[in-house]
Amino acid sequence: MRRAAGAAAATLVSVVLLAACSGPSSQLGAHRVSDVVDLVDFTAASAMAALPGDYLAAGIVQFDSQPAVSDTVFVSTLFPNSEVEGLNFIGLSEAGIRWQIETNPSCVGFVLTRDGDRELIVILDSDATAEAGKLATRTVATAFESDSGAIAWGPVDVPGPARGSGLIFADTPKGIVSDDVSPAVMLSAHDGTVSVDEDATGASTIEYESNGTGLIETAGLLTAVDTTTGEIRWDANTLSRPTDVESSSAVSVADDVSQENIVFLNWVDSAGDSVVSAHNVKTGAMLAEISGHVTGPSIIDESSGNLAVSSFRPTDGATILTAIDPDTGTLWEHVLESDMTPVSASDKVIYLRGGMGNVTITWSDGHMQQRSQERIPVAVLPNGTGLFPAGDPYEYVLASPQFNGLKAENR
């Protein structure tokens, strides 16, 4: 099994596309690699202890960045080394590597989004070359189906790396220190065409994109649009608002905790007081009023889309975990110990880490169970397969749920 790049791996930021892509390419566009690396050591699983009793270890895997989940695979990266030439993105399932995609060494991030039933990973490439000190004159984005690694669309030209959340791309300042903000474009998750161009609209600012819905601010009004058809889905004036929020309150997207079909909005009144609400990103329906200040990050169950987010309530100093269904709204609220942090979720439970040990909370009723020092996964696939920290940076035990000693093929 290959080893990670040590301290250098800690500088890698997943899910956010970074600037200044570099590396030679005669034909632009991230591409599949057929010579797949041997990433998983399936012989080391027997040495792993302290897994939950219903999990069976399959092997040890080591990436160069924090893994994310998209559709039926874990997504992570490998730095260039003796086995791989460029920067490689990996799609890993319980059976091993599903696909491997290569691009320029400095295009270190990726965007996850959805087009209907297709979950997509979007990866950049550019014509910059680090060796020659050449800055990028052209940058392209290519979308791959997360399940299979097949190209969904692209490569399509974009002005630069990702800006904020979702399929929003803009050029980056060429100076070391600059406050310049370049106009951005927002792509359609369906085919990669430009849905909104800040340069063309002039007075509008692209705020957020998720699963084919884009949020745009024009003259102080936040509007949601279908990025494929351009149809307006809702605007802030038509939304149900949290209790006691004034009609004049300014609203913005809390994109650091928004995920998939749930978007969090921050309402600020004339006195500077703020309230956070959760909405279905496609319909605008209000799903929850959040108690206190959202502290994040939010944790999502990829199989149902249910999301849990923590918040701090200054009135009594309580830390609250709120579970939200993207269609029906709040499932429950649970008061937590102040040092508890949500880490991941399966289709049954939310995993949390705390100073007194790890715990799980069931999605269905909010029941909490102490798990002591039993390992908890950092990421979980819809079928229950998890990645459990193994000690070294970005090294994990790959394990699948089992029942009565037998591995569960479906959960």
C-alpha positions as CSV (number, residue, x, y, z in Angstrom):
1,M,0.0,0.0,0.0
2,R,1.3,3.5,-0.9
3,R,2.0,6.0,1.9
4,A,0.6,9.5,2.1
5,A,2.7,12.6,1.5
6,G,3.0,13.4,5.2
7,A,2.9,17.0,6.3
8,A,2.3,18.2,2.8
9,A,-1.1,16.4,2.7
10,A,-2.3,18.6,5.6
11,T,-2.3,21.6,3.3
12,L,-4.8,20.0,0.9
13,V,-8.3,21.4,1.1
14,S,-11.1,19.1,-0.3
15,V,-14.3,20.2,-2.0
16,V,-12.9,23.8,-2.6
17,L,-11.1,24.3,-5.9
18,L,-8.0,26.3,-5.4
19,A,-6.3,28.8,-7.6
20,A,-3.3,28.7,-10.0
21,C,-3.8,25.2,-11.5
22,S,-0.4,24.1,-12.9
23,G,1.0,21.3,-14.9
24,P,1.5,20.4,-18.6
25,S,-1.3,19.2,-20.7
26,S,-1.5,18.9,-24.5
27,Q,-5.3,18.4,-24.4
28,L,-7.1,20.1,-21.5
29,G,-9.5,18.3,-19.3
30,A,-9.2,15.9,-16.4
31,H,-9.3,12.3,-17.6
32,R,-9.8,8.7,-16.5
33,V,-6.6,6.7,-15.8
34,S,-6.8,3.0,-16.5
35,D,-3.7,2.0,-14.6
36,V,-5.3,2.1,-11.2
37,V,-3.0,2.2,-8.1
38,D,-3.1,-0.5,-5.5
39,L,-4.4,1.7,-2.7
40,V,-6.1,-0.7,-0.3
41,D,-4.2,-3.3,1.8
42,F,-6.8,-6.0,2.3
43,T,-4.4,-8.1,4.4
44,A,-4.1,-5.7,7.4
45,A,-7.7,-5.7,8.5
46,S,-7.4,-8.4,11.2
47,A,-5.1,-6.2,13.2
48,M,-7.8,-3.5,13.6
49,A,-9.6,-3.3,16.9
50,A,-12.3,-1.1,18.6
51,L,-14.6,-1.0,15.6
52,P,-18.3,-1.0,16.3
53,G,-19.6,-4.5,16.9
54,D,-21.7,-4.5,13.7
55,Y,-18.8,-3.6,11.5
56,L,-16.3,-5.9,9.8
57,A,-12.9,-4.5,8.7
58,A,-11.9,-5.2,5.1
59,G,-8.6,-3.4,4.8
60,I,-6.5,-0.3,5.3
61,V,-6.5,2.7,3.0
62,Q,-4.5,5.9,2.9
63,F,-5.3,9.0,1.0
64,D,-3.7,12.5,0.8
65,S,-6.8,14.4,1.9
66,Q,-9.9,14.1,3.9
67,P,-12.4,11.8,2.1
68,A,-15.9,13.0,1.1
69,V,-18.9,10.9,0.0
70,S,-20.6,11.1,-3.3
71,D,-23.2,8.6,-4.4
72,T,-21.8,5.1,-3.8
73,V,-18.1,6.1,-3.4
74,F,-15.6,7.8,-1.1
75,V,-13.8,10.6,-3.0
76,S,-10.3,11.7,-2.1
77,T,-7.0,12.5,-3.7
78,L,-3.4,11.2,-4.2
79,F,-0.5,13.5,-4.7
80,P,2.0,12.8,-7.5
81,N,4.5,10.2,-6.5
82,S,6.4,7.2,-7.9
83,E,3.1,5.5,-8.7
84,V,1.1,8.4,-10.2
85,E,2.3,11.3,-12.4
86,G,-0.4,13.9,-11.9
87,L,-2.8,14.8,-9.1
88,N,-5.2,11.8,-9.0
89,F,-8.8,11.7,-7.7
90,I,-10.0,8.4,-6.4
91,G,-13.5,6.9,-6.1
92,L,-13.4,4.1,-3.5
93,S,-16.1,1.6,-2.6
94,E,-16.1,-1.3,-0.2
95,A,-14.7,-3.5,-3.0
96,G,-11.7,-1.2,-3.8
97,I,-11.1,1.6,-6.2
98,R,-14.0,2.2,-8.6
99,W,-12.3,4.8,-10.7
100,Q,-9.2,7.1,-10.9
101,I,-9.1,10.5,-12.6
102,E,-5.9,12.5,-13.3
103,T,-5.4,16.3,-13.7
104,N,-2.8,19.0,-13.0
105,P,-0.9,18.8,-9.7
106,S,-2.2,22.1,-8.4
107,C,-5.9,21.6,-9.2
108,V,-6.3,20.1,-5.7
109,G,-10.0,20.5,-5.1
110,F,-13.3,19.3,-6.5
111,V,-17.0,20.3,-6.5
112,L,-19.7,17.8,-5.7
113,T,-23.2,18.5,-7.1
114,R,-26.3,16.6,-8.5
115,D,-28.2,16.6,-11.7
116,G,-31.5,14.8,-11.1
117,D,-30.5,11.3,-10.1
118,R,-26.9,11.7,-11.1
119,E,-24.4,12.7,-8.5
120,L,-21.4,14.4,-10.1
121,I,-17.8,15.3,-9.2
122,V,-16.5,18.3,-11.2
123,I,-12.7,18.6,-11.6
124,L,-10.6,21.4,-13.2
125,D,-7.7,21.4,-15.5
126,S,-5.6,24.3,-17.0
127,D,-2.8,25.2,-19.5
128,A,-0.5,26.6,-16.7
129,T,2.9,25.0,-16.2
130,A,4.7,25.3,-12.9
131,E,8.1,24.4,-14.5
132,A,8.0,27.3,-16.9
133,G,6.3,29.7,-14.5
134,K,3.4,30.1,-16.9
135,L,0.1,31.3,-15.4
136,A,-3.1,29.8,-16.7
137,T,-4.6,31.4,-19.8
138,R,-7.4,28.7,-20.1
139,T,-9.2,26.7,-17.4
140,V,-11.7,24.0,-18.0
141,A,-14.1,22.0,-15.9
142,T,-15.2,18.4,-16.5
143,A,-18.0,16.6,-14.7
144,F,-17.8,12.8,-14.0
145,E,-20.6,10.6,-12.7
146,S,-19.6,9.7,-9.1
147,D,-20.8,6.2,-9.2
148,S,-19.1,5.1,-12.4
149,G,-16.5,7.7,-13.2
150,A,-18.0,8.2,-16.7
151,I,-17.8,11.7,-18.2
152,A,-21.2,13.5,-17.7
153,W,-20.2,16.7,-19.6
154,G,-17.2,18.8,-20.4
155,P,-14.5,19.9,-20.6
156,V,-16.1,23.3,-20.7
157,D,-14.3,26.7,-20.3
158,V,-14.5,28.5,-17.0
159,P,-12.8,31.8,-16.0
160,G,-10.9,30.2,-13.1
161,P,-11.2,28.1,-9.9
162,A,-14.3,27.8,-7.8
163,R,-15.5,30.7,-5.8
164,G,-17.6,29.7,-2.8
165,S,-19.9,26.7,-2.8
166,G,-21.0,24.8,-5.9
167,L,-20.5,25.3,-9.6
168,I,-19.4,28.9,-9.3
169,F,-16.1,29.9,-11.0
170,A,-14.2,33.1,-11.2
171,D,-10.7,34.3,-12.2
172,T,-8.3,34.9,-9.3
173,P,-6.1,38.0,-8.6
174,K,-2.7,37.8,-10.3
175,G,-1.0,39.8,-7.6
176,I,0.1,38.3,-4.2
177,V,-2.1,40.8,-2.4
178,S,-5.2,42.0,-4.1
179,D,-8.8,42.9,-3.2
180,D,-10.0,42.7,-6.7
181,V,-13.1,40.5,-7.3
182,S,-13.5,39.1,-10.7
183,P,-17.0,38.4,-12.2
184,A,-18.1,34.8,-11.8
185,V,-20.1,32.4,-13.8
186,M,-22.5,29.7,-12.5
187,L,-22.7,26.5,-14.5
188,S,-25.7,24.2,-15.1
189,A,-25.2,20.9,-13.3
190,H,-27.1,19.3,-16.2
191,D,-24.7,20.0,-19.1
192,G,-22.1,22.5,-17.9
193,T,-23.4,25.5,-19.9
194,V,-23.3,28.9,-18.3
195,S,-26.5,29.5,-16.3
196,V,-25.6,33.0,-14.9
197,D,-22.8,35.3,-15.9
198,E,-22.1,38.2,-13.5
199,D,-20.3,40.1,-16.3
200,A,-23.5,40.0,-18.4
201,T,-26.0,40.7,-15.6
202,G,-24.0,43.5,-14.1
203,A,-25.9,44.2,-11.0
204,S,-26.3,40.6,-9.8
205,T,-24.0,38.5,-7.6
206,I,-23.9,34.7,-7.6
207,E,-24.1,33.5,-4.0
208,Y,-24.6,29.7,-4.0
209,E,-25.2,26.7,-6.1
210,S,-26.4,23.2,-5.1
211,N,-28.0,20.3,-7.0
212,G,-29.1,22.4,-9.9
213,T,-30.4,25.4,-7.9
214,G,-28.5,28.7,-7.9
215,L,-29.0,31.6,-5.4
216,I,-28.5,35.1,-6.9
217,E,-28.6,38.5,-5.1
218,T,-29.9,41.4,-7.2
219,A,-30.5,44.9,-5.6
220,G,-30.7,43.3,-2.2
221,L,-33.2,40.5,-3.2
222,L,-32.1,36.9,-2.9
223,T,-33.6,34.8,-5.7
224,A,-33.4,31.0,-6.4
225,V,-33.2,29.9,-10.1
226,D,-33.2,26.5,-11.8
227,T,-29.7,26.5,-13.4
228,T,-30.9,24.4,-16.4
229,T,-34.1,26.3,-17.4
230,G,-33.4,29.7,-15.8
231,E,-36.9,29.5,-14.2
232,I,-37.2,31.4,-10.9
233,R,-38.0,28.9,-8.1
234,W,-38.5,31.4,-5.2
235,D,-37.2,34.7,-3.8
236,A,-36.7,35.9,-0.3
237,N,-39.8,38.1,-0.3
238,T,-42.0,35.1,-0.8
239,L,-40.4,32.8,1.8
240,S,-41.9,31.9,5.1
241,R,-39.7,33.6,7.7
242,P,-38.6,32.7,11.2
243,T,-40.6,34.0,14.1
244,D,-40.3,37.8,14.7
245,V,-38.1,38.4,11.6
246,E,-38.9,41.8,10.2
247,S,-39.9,42.3,6.6
248,S,-36.9,44.7,6.2
249,S,-34.4,42.1,7.5
250,A,-31.4,41.5,5.2
251,V,-30.8,37.8,4.3
252,S,-27.7,36.0,3.2
253,V,-26.7,32.4,2.6
254,A,-24.8,30.5,5.3
255,D,-23.0,28.4,2.7
256,D,-20.5,26.8,5.2
257,V,-23.3,24.7,6.6
258,S,-25.7,24.4,3.6
259,Q,-25.6,21.0,1.9
260,E,-27.4,19.3,-1.0
261,N,-31.2,20.1,-0.8
262,I,-31.0,22.1,2.5
263,V,-29.8,25.7,2.5
264,F,-29.4,27.8,5.6
265,L,-30.3,31.5,5.5
266,N,-29.1,34.2,7.9
267,W,-31.6,37.0,8.6
268,V,-30.3,40.2,10.2
269,D,-32.6,43.0,11.4
270,S,-31.9,46.7,11.7
271,A,-30.5,46.3,15.2
272,G,-28.0,43.7,14.0
273,D,-29.7,40.7,15.6
274,S,-29.6,37.6,13.5
275,V,-31.8,34.4,13.1
276,V,-30.9,31.3,11.1
277,S,-33.5,29.2,9.2
278,A,-33.2,26.1,7.1
279,H,-35.0,25.8,3.8
280,N,-35.5,23.3,1.0
281,V,-33.2,24.8,-1.7
282,K,-35.6,23.9,-4.6
283,T,-39.0,25.0,-3.1
284,G,-37.9,27.5,-0.5
285,A,-40.1,25.8,2.1
286,M,-38.9,26.6,5.6
287,L,-37.8,23.5,7.4
288,A,-36.4,24.7,10.7
289,E,-35.7,27.7,12.9
290,I,-32.3,27.2,14.4
291,S,-31.8,27.8,18.2
292,G,-28.9,30.3,18.6
293,H,-25.9,30.6,16.4
294,V,-25.0,27.8,14.0
295,T,-21.6,26.4,14.8
296,G,-21.4,23.7,12.2
297,P,-20.2,21.8,10.3
298,S,-23.4,20.1,9.2
299,I,-23.5,16.3,8.9
300,I,-25.6,14.6,6.2
301,D,-27.0,11.1,5.7
302,E,-26.3,10.5,2.0
303,S,-29.0,7.9,1.7
304,S,-31.9,10.1,2.8
305,G,-30.6,13.7,2.6
306,N,-31.3,14.2,6.3
307,L,-29.0,16.8,7.9
308,A,-27.9,17.5,11.4
309,V,-26.4,20.8,12.5
310,S,-25.2,22.1,15.9
311,S,-25.8,25.6,17.3
312,F,-25.0,27.6,20.4
313,R,-27.9,29.2,22.3
314,P,-26.5,32.3,24.2
315,T,-29.6,32.7,26.4
316,D,-28.8,29.6,28.4
317,G,-25.4,28.5,27.1
318,A,-26.8,25.3,25.6
319,T,-25.4,23.5,22.6
320,I,-28.2,22.2,20.4
321,L,-28.2,19.5,17.7
322,T,-31.0,19.9,15.2
323,A,-32.0,17.1,12.8
324,I,-33.8,18.1,9.6
325,D,-35.5,16.2,6.9
326,P,-35.2,18.0,3.5
327,D,-39.0,17.4,2.8
328,T,-40.8,17.4,6.1
329,G,-38.6,19.7,8.3
330,T,-37.4,19.4,11.9
331,L,-37.1,15.8,13.2
332,W,-36.0,16.7,16.7
333,E,-33.7,18.9,18.8
334,H,-31.2,17.5,21.3
335,V,-29.2,19.3,24.0
336,L,-25.5,18.2,23.8
337,E,-22.6,18.4,26.1
338,S,-20.6,21.5,25.0
339,D,-17.6,19.5,23.7
340,M,-19.6,17.1,21.5
341,T,-18.9,17.4,17.8
342,P,-20.9,15.8,15.0
343,V,-18.5,13.8,12.8
344,S,-20.5,11.7,10.3
345,A,-23.8,9.8,9.8
346,S,-25.1,6.5,8.5
347,D,-28.8,5.9,7.5
348,K,-29.5,5.0,11.1
349,V,-27.4,7.2,13.4
350,I,-25.3,10.3,13.7
351,Y,-21.8,9.8,15.1
352,L,-20.5,12.4,17.6
353,R,-17.1,12.8,19.3
354,G,-16.8,14.1,22.9
355,G,-14.4,14.5,25.7
356,M,-16.1,11.7,27.7
357,G,-16.2,9.3,24.7
358,N,-18.1,8.9,21.5
359,V,-21.8,8.7,21.1
360,T,-24.5,7.9,18.5
361,I,-27.9,9.5,18.1
362,T,-30.6,7.8,16.1
363,W,-32.2,9.8,13.2
364,S,-35.6,8.4,14.0
365,D,-36.1,9.6,17.5
366,G,-33.0,11.4,18.8
367,H,-32.1,8.6,21.2
368,M,-28.5,8.9,22.4
369,Q,-26.2,5.9,23.1
370,Q,-22.7,6.1,24.7
371,R,-20.1,4.3,22.6
372,S,-17.1,4.9,24.9
373,Q,-13.8,4.8,23.0
374,E,-15.2,2.7,20.2
375,R,-14.1,4.2,16.8
376,I,-16.5,6.2,14.8
377,P,-16.3,6.7,11.0
378,V,-15.3,10.0,9.4
379,A,-17.4,9.1,6.3
380,V,-20.2,6.6,5.6
381,L,-21.6,5.4,2.2
382,P,-25.3,4.9,1.7
383,N,-24.9,1.1,2.1
384,G,-23.3,1.6,5.5
385,T,-19.6,1.1,4.6
386,G,-17.4,3.4,6.7
387,L,-13.9,4.8,6.9
388,F,-12.6,4.7,10.5
389,P,-9.4,6.6,11.5
390,A,-6.4,4.3,11.8
391,G,-3.9,6.6,13.4
392,D,-1.7,8.1,10.7
393,P,-3.0,11.2,8.8
394,Y,-5.6,10.3,6.2
395,E,-5.2,6.6,7.0
396,Y,-8.5,4.7,7.6
397,V,-9.9,1.2,8.2
398,L,-12.3,0.4,5.4
399,A,-15.2,-1.5,7.1
400,S,-18.7,-2.7,6.1
401,P,-21.7,-3.5,8.3
402,Q,-22.4,-7.1,9.1
403,F,-25.3,-8.9,10.8
404,N,-24.8,-12.2,12.7
405,G,-21.2,-12.3,11.6
406,L,-22.1,-11.9,7.9
407,K,-21.2,-8.9,5.8
408,A,-24.3,-6.9,4.9
409,E,-24.4,-6.4,1.1
410,N,-27.2,-3.8,1.4
411,R,-28.2,-1.8,4.4
